[in-house]
Amino acid sequence: MRRSRRATDAIAWYGLALAVFVPAIWLLVVTDWNNEALAEIGCWVVDPIAILFVPSVLFAVYLLIRSSLALGVYILLSMAEIILLVPTWFVLWYCVLL
């Protein structure tokens, strides 16, 4: 979003990124395709949502802020996302599934 001139450009670029990452998740991450105890909808929908939830929420937050932050700030926010938010999301996701 940093290099986009308009919000619609940022949304289009993010949509293209999702179009690449969702099939990559299906190919590289989902391993339970032949598990009879697991619903197929879990492979098609749940895994991509679980993996892409945090980046999508933060993209929406950055889009609402509508300010161009310095590159160092984006790097710090990305590190915070990886270190804090991603593990928290997976713990909460695990608690919901139990």
Secondary structure, DSSP 4 states (H G I P E B T S, - for coil): -TT-SSHHHHHHHHHHHHHHHHHHHHHHT---TT-TTS-HHIIIIIHHHHHHHHHHHHHHHHHHH-----HHHHHHHHHHIIIIIHHHHHHHHHHHH-
